[in-house]
């Protein structure tokens, strides 16, 4: 039976990219996929056979600082804006399309839209499924959330009045639940796996080719030692970190690839040595095969892709799930970690040397990669959803 599937996500690389394998699996199953996101992801999603419906990119220029009340409220405003735009798009689409179910990321508006349409919802996790004792790390957790300001209350009132729905609480925007939850990791890699019941299904990550326009000189990395550095695409105030990297590796014999994200202010970076390749966005899947080591914030998508390409890592965790990812990698002997608050150029140099000089890290990565290869994959998720719907 062919289905009309609505897919929802927060517009961030580390959340959209892990969902691409599911698009492929749905389309291969003969289903019609409608994906709501920003124009930044439109090309790569349409190339997989889905229809894309675009909302404004509120996340791109938002000031996100989980350590401050203003930063947390700014992040909440992003979620509320996206929710209102998504509701407007879905209201229009439902006039022409009868959706069978919603498939959504743990971040974003998925559960809200499932309630609005009154149809089943299935969630996915781009990272580990969070055990209860870890949920306090989420920025929108009640432990961190300041009192809602007038702007947030106004948007919530508009949501209730116009669409008759509202989130249970603000944490829902970063902790969507579903009838089934599909985690893009392996049961081996998942911490505290025994805490989760049969409704949590660990299908492993998938790595579809991402066809999109880019002008990065990948060929220049051939026959060079390569250090690849990225903190993802969401963090703000990253210039200090990248300046430390410039200090640490200005005399490195090889290439330094730095993906700064769109928020970095290049005027705040010190003089860039000739062997540094610095870009706001780097085609990660194309660079990783050449990398000798990956210095990363520990976002799950980046970690999975490094494991897939057998690249040892030095993790600099910042927020959300990243400390848990770093901890789990160290437990499994697959990475070393440094704290951003005490980071120095000398520590960066020492961390890179430690990882490159010890084969135990590549052995740890190999064990995780094997667990990925033994995971059932997106096709299994499609079958599990179909079995659930038939039994309801």
Residue pairs with C-beta under 8 A, 6 or more apart in sequence:
1 386
2 29
2 30
2 31
2 32
3 26
3 29
3 31
3 32
3 100
3 101
4 31
4 32
4 34
4 97
4 98
4 99
4 100
5 26
5 31
5 32
5 33
5 34
5 99
5 100
5 101
5 102
5 103
6 34
6 36
6 90
6 93
6 99
6 101
6 102
6 103
6 113
6 117
7 19
7 22
7 23
7 33
7 34
7 35
7 36
7 50
7 102
7 103
7 104
8 35
8 36
8 86
8 102
8 103
8 104
8 105
8 108
8 109
8 110
8 113
9 15
9 16
9 19
9 35
9 36
9 37
9 104
9 105
9 107
9 108
9 110
10 59
10 79
10 82
10 105
10 107
10 108
11 37
11 38
11 40
11 41
11 57
11 59
11 82
12 59
12 107
12 232
12 233
12 234
13 232
13 233
13 301
14 126
14 127
14 232
14 233
14 234
14 299
14 300
14 301
14 302
15 105
15 107
15 108
15 126
15 301
16 37
16 41
16 45
17 210
17 301
18 124
18 126
18 184
18 205
18 206
18 300
18 301
18 304
19 105
19 124
19 126
20 44
20 45
20 48
20 206
20 208
20 210
21 184
21 205
21 206
21 207
21 208
21 377
21 378
22 103
22 124
22 182
22 206
22 378
22 381
22 382
23 33
23 35
23 45
23 48
23 49
23 50
23 208
24 48
24 49
24 206
24 208
24 378
25 377
25 378
25 379
25 381
25 382
26 33
26 50
26 103
26 382
27 33
27 48
27 49
27 50
28 379
29 379
29 382
31 382
32 51
33 49
33 50
33 51
34 50
34 51
34 52
34 53
34 93
34 97
34 99
35 45
35 50
35 51
35 52
35 53
36 52
36 53
36 54
36 55
36 86
36 89
36 90
37 45
37 52
37 53
37 54
37 55
38 54
38 55
38 56
38 57
38 59
38 60
39 54
39 57
40 57
40 60
41 52
42 52
42 54
43 211
43 212
43 213
44 210
44 211
44 212
45 52
46 52
47 211
47 212
48 208
53 89
53 93
55 82
55 85
55 86
55 89
56 81
56 85
58 77
58 78
58 81
58 82
59 78
59 82
59 234
60 262
61 263
62 74
62 75
62 77
62 78
63 70
63 71
63 74
63 236
64 71
64 74
64 75
64 78
64 234
64 235
64 236
65 71
65 72
65 74
65 236
65 237
66 72
66 75
66 139
66 144
66 319
66 320
69 146
72 139
72 140
72 144
72 145
72 146
73 146
73 148
73 149
73 152
75 139
75 140
76 140
76 145
76 148
76 152
76 170
76 173
77 151
77 152
77 155
79 108
79 109
79 140
79 170
79 173
79 174
80 152
80 155
80 156
80 159
81 155
82 108
82 109
83 109
83 112
83 155
83 159
83 167
83 173
84 155
84 158
84 159
86 109
86 113
87 109
87 112
87 113
87 116
87 159
87 162
87 163
87 165
90 113
90 116
90 117
91 163
93 99
94 117
99 117
99 119
100 119
100 120
100 389
101 114
101 119
101 120
101 121
101 122
101 385
101 389
102 110
102 113
102 114
102 117
102 119
102 120
102 121
102 122
103 110
103 121
103 122
103 124
103 385
104 110
104 111
104 113
104 114
104 121
104 122
104 123
104 124
104 176
104 178
105 123
105 124
105 125
105 126
105 176
106 123
106 124
106 125
106 126
106 174
106 175
106 176
106 181
107 126
107 173
107 174
107 176
108 173
108 176
109 173
110 121
110 123
110 176
110 178
111 121
111 123
111 167
111 172
111 176
111 177
111 178
112 165
112 166
112 167
112 172
113 121
114 120
114 121
114 178
115 165
116 163
116 164
116 165
120 179
120 388
120 389
120 392
121 176
121 178
121 179
122 178
122 179
122 180
122 181
122 182
122 385
122 388
123 176
123 177
123 178
123 180
123 181
123 182
124 178
124 181
124 182
124 183
124 184
125 181
125 182
125 183
125 184
125 185
126 184
126 300
126 301
127 184
127 185
127 299
127 300
127 320
127 321
127 325
128 183
128 185
128 189
128 190
128 191
128 300
128 321
128 324
128 325
128 328
129 181
129 183
129 190
129 196
129 200
130 137
130 138
130 175
130 321
130 324
131 191
131 192
131 195
132 195
134 321
134 324
135 141
135 171
135 175
136 143
136 144
137 319
137 320
137 321
137 323
137 324
138 144
138 171
138 174
138 175
138 320
139 145
139 174
139 319
139 320
140 170
140 171
140 173
140 174
141 171
142 169
142 171
145 170
145 171
148 156
148 170
156 166
159 165
159 166
160 166
167 173
179 199
179 388
180 199
180 200
180 201
180 384
180 385
180 388
181 199
181 200
181 201
182 201
182 203
182 381
182 384
183 190
183 200
183 201
183 202
183 203
184 203
184 204
184 205
184 206
184 300
184 304
185 202
185 204
185 205
185 300
185 304
185 372
185 375
186 202
186 204
186 368
186 371
186 372
186 374
186 375
187 193
187 202
187 371
187 375
188 367
188 368
188 371
189 328
189 332
189 368
189 371
189 372
190 196
190 202
191 324
191 327
191 328
191 331
193 202
201 376
201 380
201 381
201 384
202 375
203 375
203 376
203 377
203 378
203 380
203 381
204 371
204 372
204 373
204 374
204 375
204 376
204 377
205 301
205 304
205 305
205 308
205 372
206 377
206 378
207 285
207 304
207 305
207 308
209 285
210 283
210 285
214 281
214 283
214 286
216 277
216 279
216 282
216 283
216 286
216 287
217 277
218 283
218 286
218 287
218 290
220 255
220 277
221 255
221 257
221 287
221 290
222 290
224 254
224 255
224 290
225 252
225 253
225 254
225 255
225 292
226 254
226 255
226 256
226 257
226 287
226 290
226 291
226 292
227 249
227 252
227 254
227 255
227 256
227 257
227 291
227 292
227 293
227 295
227 352
228 257
228 259
228 282
228 287
228 288
228 291
228 293
228 294
228 295
228 311
229 242
229 245
229 256
229 257
229 258
229 259
229 294
229 295
229 296
230 258
230 259
230 261
230 282
230 284
230 294
230 295
230 296
230 297
230 302
231 238
231 241
231 259
231 260
231 261
231 296
231 297
231 316
231 318
232 261
232 296
232 297
232 299
232 302
233 261
233 262
233 281
234 261
235 261
235 263
235 297
235 318
236 263
238 260
238 261
238 263
238 264
239 264
239 265
239 268
239 269
241 316
241 340
241 343
242 258
242 260
242 264
242 269
242 278
243 268
243 269
243 270
244 343
244 344
244 345
244 348
245 256
245 258
245 295
245 345
245 348
246 269
246 270
246 271
246 272
246 273
246 276
247 270
247 345
248 345
248 346
248 348
248 349
248 352
249 256
249 276
249 348
249 349
250 273
252 275
254 275
254 292
255 275
255 276
255 277
256 273
256 275
256 276
256 277
257 277
257 282
257 287
257 291
258 276
258 277
258 278
258 279
259 279
259 280
259 281
259 282
259 284
260 266
260 278
260 279
260 280
261 280
261 281
262 280
262 281
264 280
266 278
269 278
272 278
284 302
284 305
285 305
285 309
288 294
288 305
288 306
288 308
288 309
288 311
289 309
291 306
291 309
291 311
292 311
292 312
292 356
293 311
293 312
293 313
293 314
293 352
293 355
293 356
294 302
294 306
294 311
294 312
294 313
294 314
295 313
295 314
295 316
295 348
295 352
296 302
296 303
296 306
296 313
296 314
296 315
296 316
297 315
297 316
297 317
297 318
297 322
298 313
298 315
298 316
298 317
298 318
298 322
298 323
298 325
298 326
298 329
298 337
299 322
299 325
300 321
300 325
303 313
303 315
303 325
303 329
304 372
306 312
306 313
306 365
307 334
307 365
307 368
307 369
307 372
308 369
308 372
310 362
310 365
310 366
310 369
311 365
312 334
312 335
312 355
312 356
312 361
312 362
312 365
313 329
313 334
313 335
313 336
313 355
313 361
313 365
314 335
314 336
314 337
314 338
314 348
314 351
314 352
314 355
315 322
315 325
315 326
315 329
315 335
315 336
315 337
315 338
316 337
316 338
316 339
316 340
316 343
317 323
317 325
317 326
317 337
317 339
317 340
318 340
326 335
326 337
327 337
329 335
329 337
329 364
330 336
330 337
332 364
332 367
332 368
333 360
333 361
333 363
333 364
334 361
334 364
334 365
334 367
334 368
335 355
335 361
335 364
335 365
336 351
336 354
336 355
336 361
338 347
338 348
338 351
355 361
